[in-house]
Amino acid sequence: MSRYEDGAGGRGEGGSRRGLWVEEPARRRRMPDPVRASAVRAVLIVSLTLIQATVGFFLTITGSWLAFPMVLGAIAATVVATWGVLDVWITRQMWNQRYGVVSEPSSTARDRRREERRAAEAARAERKAGPARITREDGPLAAFGRR
């Protein structure tokens, strides 16, 4: 038997059995599908652009007639690669705005809301108390016993 099958694992009699594949928890959360798709697309476009620029550079050094079309293609591919990277950024921002970000107010916002709440409670208490009534002894209803 091999040492993986006997359960000892080369540690003597009391070794614990451990599989060949040990899964570890991810350090970061997985990217959402649209963001991951645009990131893969951007990586492919950027890598092809770098290959094209390198080929254009070497063709320029050798003095080949293909150098000019390759350099023009590399410039166009650079524009497309820039668009691809911006697409990743925009898709990520869009995903965060629609689905992902749990917003927690900062301490400044919390203090401001607390002050607004106190002012609203004070205004509500003032409204509830109402203006103080002034009683008159000689009003129109004084004859009927009301003041």
C-alpha positions as CSV (number, residue, x, y, z in Angstrom):
1,M,0.0,0.0,0.0
2,S,1.1,3.5,-0.6
3,R,1.4,6.0,2.2
4,Y,-1.8,7.8,1.1
5,E,-3.9,4.6,1.2
6,D,-2.8,3.1,4.5
7,G,-4.1,6.0,6.6
8,A,-0.9,6.5,8.5
9,G,0.5,9.0,6.2
10,G,4.1,8.1,7.1
11,R,3.6,9.3,10.7
12,G,3.4,6.0,12.5
13,E,0.3,4.2,13.7
14,G,-1.8,7.1,15.0
15,G,-1.7,9.4,12.0
16,S,-5.0,11.1,10.9
17,R,-6.3,10.4,7.4
18,R,-6.2,13.4,5.2
19,G,-7.4,13.7,1.6
20,L,-5.3,14.9,-1.2
21,W,-7.5,17.9,-1.8
22,V,-8.0,20.3,1.0
23,E,-10.4,23.2,0.4
24,E,-9.6,26.5,2.0
25,P,-12.1,29.3,2.5
26,A,-11.8,32.1,0.0
27,R,-10.0,35.3,1.2
28,R,-12.2,37.5,-0.9
29,R,-15.7,37.2,-2.1
30,R,-16.3,36.1,-5.7
31,M,-16.9,38.9,-8.2
32,P,-20.5,39.1,-9.6
33,D,-20.9,37.4,-13.0
34,P,-21.2,40.5,-15.2
35,V,-18.1,42.1,-13.6
36,R,-16.2,38.8,-14.0
37,A,-17.2,38.5,-17.6
38,S,-16.1,42.1,-18.4
39,A,-12.8,41.5,-16.5
40,V,-12.1,38.4,-18.5
41,R,-12.9,40.2,-21.7
42,A,-10.6,43.1,-20.7
43,V,-7.8,40.8,-19.9
44,L,-8.1,39.1,-23.3
45,I,-8.2,42.4,-25.2
46,V,-5.2,43.8,-23.2
47,S,-3.1,40.7,-23.8
48,L,-3.8,40.7,-27.5
49,T,-3.0,44.4,-27.6
50,L,0.3,43.8,-25.9
51,I,1.1,41.0,-28.3
52,Q,0.2,43.1,-31.3
53,A,2.3,46.0,-30.0
54,T,5.3,43.7,-29.4
55,V,5.0,42.3,-33.0
56,G,4.7,45.8,-34.4
57,F,7.8,46.8,-32.4
58,F,9.9,43.9,-33.8
59,L,8.6,44.5,-37.3
60,T,9.6,48.1,-37.0
61,I,13.1,47.1,-35.9
62,T,13.5,44.7,-38.8
63,G,12.3,47.3,-41.3
64,S,9.5,45.1,-42.6
65,W,6.7,46.6,-44.7
66,L,4.2,45.1,-42.3
67,A,5.4,47.4,-39.5
68,F,3.2,50.3,-40.4
69,P,-0.1,48.4,-40.6
70,M,0.8,46.6,-37.3
71,V,1.6,49.8,-35.5
72,L,-1.7,51.4,-36.7
73,G,-3.5,48.2,-35.5
74,A,-1.7,48.4,-32.2
75,I,-2.9,52.0,-31.7
76,A,-6.5,51.0,-32.5
77,A,-6.2,48.0,-30.2
78,T,-5.0,50.3,-27.4
79,V,-8.1,52.4,-27.7
80,V,-10.2,49.2,-27.6
81,A,-8.2,47.9,-24.6
82,T,-8.9,51.2,-22.8
83,W,-12.6,50.8,-23.4
84,G,-12.4,47.2,-22.1
85,V,-10.8,48.4,-18.8
86,L,-13.3,51.2,-18.4
87,D,-16.0,48.7,-19.0
88,V,-14.9,46.6,-16.0
89,W,-14.8,49.7,-13.9
90,I,-18.3,50.9,-15.0
91,T,-19.8,47.4,-14.7
92,R,-18.4,47.1,-11.2
93,Q,-19.8,50.5,-10.2
94,M,-23.2,49.7,-11.7
95,W,-23.4,46.4,-9.9
96,N,-22.5,48.0,-6.5
97,Q,-25.1,50.7,-7.0
98,R,-27.9,48.3,-8.0
99,Y,-27.2,45.2,-5.8
100,G,-24.3,45.3,-3.5
101,V,-23.3,48.1,-1.3
102,V,-24.6,48.1,2.3
103,S,-24.4,51.7,3.3
104,E,-23.5,52.6,6.8
105,P,-23.6,56.3,7.7
106,S,-20.5,57.9,9.0
107,S,-20.2,59.3,12.4
108,T,-20.7,62.9,11.0
109,A,-23.9,61.9,9.3
110,R,-25.1,60.1,12.5
111,D,-24.4,63.2,14.6
112,R,-26.2,65.4,12.1
113,R,-29.3,63.1,12.1
114,R,-29.3,63.1,15.9
115,E,-29.3,66.9,15.9
116,E,-32.1,67.0,13.4
117,R,-34.1,64.5,15.4
118,R,-33.7,66.6,18.6
119,A,-34.8,69.7,16.8
120,A,-37.9,68.0,15.4
121,E,-38.8,66.6,18.8
122,A,-38.4,70.1,20.3
123,A,-40.6,71.6,17.6
124,R,-43.2,68.9,18.1
125,A,-43.3,69.5,21.9
126,E,-43.6,73.2,21.3
127,R,-46.5,72.7,18.9
128,K,-48.2,70.3,21.3
129,A,-48.1,72.8,24.1
130,G,-49.5,75.5,21.9
131,P,-49.7,79.1,22.7
132,A,-50.6,80.0,26.3
133,R,-54.2,81.2,26.6
134,I,-55.0,84.6,28.0
135,T,-58.2,84.6,30.0
136,R,-60.3,87.6,30.1
137,E,-62.7,88.6,32.8
138,D,-64.9,90.8,30.7
139,G,-65.2,88.8,27.5
140,P,-68.4,88.1,25.5
141,L,-68.9,84.8,27.2
142,A,-68.3,86.1,30.8
143,A,-72.1,86.4,31.3
144,F,-72.5,82.7,30.8
145,G,-69.8,81.7,33.3
146,R,-67.1,81.0,30.7
147,R,-63.9,82.7,30.7
